[in-house]
Amino acid sequence: MALFLKALLGSAAVLLIAVLSKSKHYFIAGLVPLFPTFALIAHYLVGSERSVAELKTTIVFGMWSLIPYFVYLAAVYLLADRLRLGWALFVAALCWAVAAWGLVLAWGRWHG
């Protein structure tokens, strides 16, 4: 049942993005994926199974995880008028992966 509810939430988010992308407020479609659906799940699970200190560590790492997302957005912005959309998104996703990998490595050195 929990898996069904998660799938339902994901579907609702996709539908909301699709509707908003066709409206005069199309730019709001970029805000919907940032609703902390998965963060809520992660924080609940970590907070209910680990210590408050470990929950806070998870939260701080989540704050730092905005850096790879920013790298992704910057790459899409810079590549959108230079490459076909599919390629721009693919390269931006690779940029996100590299930034995320770097973040995980750096985090491991700082907190390992």
Sequence and secondary structure as in RCSB ss.txt:
>XXXX:A:sequence
MALFLKALLGSAAVLLIAVLSKSKHYFIAGLVPLFPTFALIAHYLVGSERSVAELKTTIVFGMWSLIPYFVYLAA
VYLLADRLRLGWALFVAALCWAVAAWGLVLAWGRWHG
>XXXX:A:secstr
 HHHHHHHHHHHHHHHHHHHHTSTTGGGGGTGGGS HHHHHHHHHHHHHS HHHHHHHHHHHHHTHHHHHHHHHH
HHHHTTTS HHHHHHHHHHHHHHHHHHHHHHHHHHH 
